[in-house]
Every structure is written in C-alpha cells, then in structure tokens.
Amino acid sequence: MSQIERIIQGGEELFLTAGIKSVTMDDIAKHLGMSKKTIYQFFKDKNDLVIALVTKKLKEDEEQMEDIISKSSNVIEEMINMMKCSEDIFSRINPIVIHDMQKYHPDAWAQFQKFKAEVIVTTLEELLTKGIKQGYIRPDIDVRILARMRVAQVELGFNTKEFPIAEFNPWKVQVQFLEHFNYGICTLKGYKLLNQYKNINDE
C-alpha cells in the first residue's frame, strides 16, 4: 500500500467514526504514526484529503454496483443485492459525515452529487428498463422520473431536519423508503419474486 493510500485509509477510519469536522490532520498523523509533514507532501489540506477519499469511495461503489449487476440473475435479485450492499455501506457511515461534507467540504459534496446524477441515476434507469423487459416491473412507469425520485428519496432519508438522528435510525428510514419504492414499481410477477427473496432473507 502506498503512502497516499495509507493516508486516505487512515483519514477514512477516523472520519467514519467521528465525522469530518472534529478530526484534525494531527489526529490522522497520530493515528497513522507518521509526521504531519509527510501527509502535507501529498495533500495540501484536509479538504484535499476529503476530496481524494470521496473519489476513491465513489470508484469502489461503482465497481461494487457493476459486480452486483453482473452476478444477479434478474432485476429483483439485483435490487435486493443492491439493498444489502447499501446496508453494508450505510451501516459503517456516521450520519454526521454526510452533514459535515455538505456543510464544510462543498467540492467533495459536489463530486458526490455529480456521481449521483451521472452514475447512479443512469444505472437505475437501465435497471428499471431491464426489469420492464423481464416482466417484473410495471411497463407504465416512466423510468427517468422514478430513477431520479429514488435517488432523491435516499437523500431525503439522510436529511437530519426531516429525520432527526435522535429519533430515527437513518438505515431504518432507508429500508422503509426502499421497500415502498420496490413494491410500488413491481408487476404481480415481480411482487411474488420480491416476497420470495424477502422471506429467504428474513428467515
């Protein structure tokens, strides 16, 4: 592992548990057992490190999505697997990270938004179109509208004004949204298959 990768990983470990704002470059240097000077050789400031981290995470997420799609036998299975994959990702993220990124690191947040608009929406549109062809998803839906709605739903679930962390578990909010979405777009054939997978997962 290169020095850059080590620094990004060290930053990630601390950010994910404590949020971004409260972690200093000193903390990261201590955590890695290296000098702050070494970190500054590669990153000019914390913002620079956050952007590098977001770039790395988004690339990994994109590869993970592609992997899930290539291994699933139908659209319903893809949706269930995507949900498991998201659960894994979200369970590791302190919700404060999303808040800190929006508020203090607008460049990194803009990059996240761009990825969302280009990669996630496009992937969802393809998924829904494929599901219609397979007969699992209602042919009367407008895939462009529903793909965007789905992404907006995920964001809404992380909105701490609407769902204060003291009252709501962010992951439970996401599960409710996703189930509502999945059952809303399915044909009867899709509905039956969705229930089958759900029962397997619940047992």
C-alpha positions in Angstrom: 0.0 0.0 0.0 1.4 3.4 -1.0 1.8 6.3 1.4 -1.2 8.1 -0.3 -3.4 5.1 0.1 -2.4 4.7 3.8 -3.2 8.4 4.5 -6.6 8.1 2.7 -7.4 4.9 4.6 -6.4 6.5 7.9 -8.5 9.6 7.3 -11.4 7.4 6.3 -11.2 5.3 9.5 -11.3 8.4 11.7 -13.9 10.3 9.6 -16.3 7.4 9.5 -16.4 7.1 13.3 -16.0 10.7 14.4 -17.3 12.8 11.5 -15.1 15.1 9.4 -15.1 18.4 11.2 -13.8 17.1 14.5 -10.8 15.2 13.0 -7.7 17.2 12.5 -4.6 16.5 10.4 -2.8 16.0 13.7 -5.3 13.2 14.6 -4.7 11.5 11.3 -0.9 11.7 11.7 -1.1 10.3 15.2 -3.5 7.5 14.1 -1.0 6.5 11.3 2.1 7.0 13.4 3.6 9.4 10.8 4.5 13.0 10.8 2.1 15.7 9.7 4.8 16.9 7.3 4.6 13.6 5.4 0.8 14.0 5.0 1.3 17.5 3.7 3.7 16.2 1.0 0.6 14.5 -0.6 -2.4 16.6 0.5 -2.3 20.4 0.8 -5.1 20.4 3.5 -7.9 18.4 5.0 -10.3 19.4 2.2 -7.8 18.0 -0.4 -7.8 14.7 1.6 -11.6 14.6 1.8 -11.9 15.0 -2.0 -9.4 12.2 -2.6 -11.3 10.0 -0.2 -14.6 10.7 -1.9 -13.1 10.0 -5.3 -11.8 6.6 -4.1 -15.1 5.6 -2.4 -17.2 6.5 -5.4 -15.0 4.5 -7.7 -15.3 1.5 -5.3 -19.1 1.9 -5.1 -19.3 2.0 -8.9 -17.3 -1.2 -9.2 -19.5 -2.8 -6.5 -22.7 -1.9 -8.4 -21.3 -3.3 -11.6 -20.3 -6.5 -9.8 -23.8 -7.0 -8.3 -25.4 -6.5 -11.7 -23.2 -9.0 -13.4 -23.8 -11.6 -10.7 -27.6 -11.3 -10.3 -30.0 -13.4 -12.4 -32.8 -10.9 -12.6 -33.7 -7.3 -11.7 -35.5 -8.2 -8.4 -32.4 -10.0 -7.2 -30.3 -7.0 -8.3 -32.5 -4.7 -6.3 -32.3 -6.9 -3.2 -28.5 -7.3 -3.5 -28.1 -3.5 -4.0 -30.0 -3.1 -0.8 -27.7 -5.4 1.1 -24.7 -3.6 -0.4 -26.1 -0.2 0.6 -26.9 -1.6 4.1 -23.3 -2.6 4.4 -22.1 0.9 3.2 -24.5 2.9 5.3 -24.0 0.9 8.5 -20.4 2.0 8.5 -21.1 5.7 8.0 -21.7 8.0 10.8 -24.6 10.3 9.6 -22.5 13.3 10.7 -20.1 12.6 7.9 -22.8 13.4 5.3 -23.7 16.5 7.2 -20.1 17.7 7.6 -19.3 17.0 3.9 -22.4 19.1 2.8 -21.5 22.0 5.1 -17.7 22.2 5.2 -16.5 20.4 2.0 -18.6 21.7 -0.9 -16.2 20.4 -3.5 -16.3 16.9 -2.2 -20.1 17.1 -1.9 -20.4 18.4 -5.5 -18.4 15.5 -6.7 -20.8 13.1 -4.8 -23.8 14.9 -6.4 -22.3 14.6 -9.9 -21.7 10.9 -9.3 -25.2 10.5 -8.1 -26.6 12.3 -11.2 -24.5 10.5 -13.7 -23.7 7.1 -12.5 -26.5 6.2 -10.0 -29.4 7.6 -12.0 -28.2 6.1 -15.2 -27.7 2.7 -13.6 -31.2 2.8 -12.1 -32.7 3.8 -15.4 -31.0 0.8 -17.1 -32.1 -1.5 -14.2 -35.8 -0.4 -14.5 -35.8 -0.7 -18.3 -34.4 -4.2 -18.0 -37.0 -5.1 -15.3 -39.8 -4.0 -17.6 -38.5 -6.2 -20.4 -38.2 -9.1 -17.9 -41.8 -8.6 -16.8 -41.0 -7.8 -13.2 -41.5 -4.1 -13.3 -44.7 -2.2 -14.5 -44.4 -1.2 -18.1 -46.4 2.0 -17.5 -43.7 3.7 -15.3 -41.5 6.5 -16.5 -38.0 5.2 -15.7 -36.4 8.6 -16.0 -38.8 10.1 -13.4 -38.6 7.1 -11.0 -34.8 6.8 -11.1 -34.5 10.4 -10.1 -37.2 10.1 -7.4 -35.4 7.1 -5.9 -32.1 9.0 -5.6 -33.9 11.9 -4.1 -35.5 9.6 -1.6 -32.1 8.3 -0.4 -31.1 11.9 0.1 -34.2 12.7 2.0 -33.5 9.8 4.3 -30.2 11.4 5.3 -31.8 14.8 5.9 -31.5 15.3 9.6 -34.0 18.2 9.6 -36.7 15.8 8.4 -35.4 12.7 10.3 -33.5 13.9 13.4 -30.9 11.3 14.4 -32.1 11.3 17.9 -35.5 10.0 16.8 -34.7 7.9 13.6 -32.2 5.3 12.7 -31.0 6.5 9.2 -30.7 2.9 8.0 -34.3 2.0 9.1 -35.5 5.1 7.2 -33.7 3.9 4.1 -35.2 0.4 4.3 -38.7 1.8 4.6 -38.2 4.0 1.6 -36.7 1.2 -0.5 -39.4 -1.3 0.3 -42.1 1.3 -0.5 -40.3 2.0 -3.8 -39.8 -1.7 -4.7 -43.4 -2.7 -4.1 -44.6 0.4 -6.0 -42.8 -0.5 -9.2 -43.4 -4.2 -9.4 -45.8 -6.2 -11.5 -47.6 -9.1 -9.8 -44.8 -11.4 -11.1 -42.2 -9.1 -9.6 -44.2 -8.8 -6.4 -44.2 -12.5 -5.9 -40.5 -12.8 -6.6 -39.8 -9.9 -4.2 -41.7 -11.6 -1.5 -39.8 -14.9 -2.1 -36.4 -13.1 -1.7 -37.7 -11.2 1.4 -38.8 -14.4 3.1 -35.4 -16.0 2.4 -33.6 -13.0 3.9 -36.0 -12.8 6.9 -35.6 -16.4 7.9 
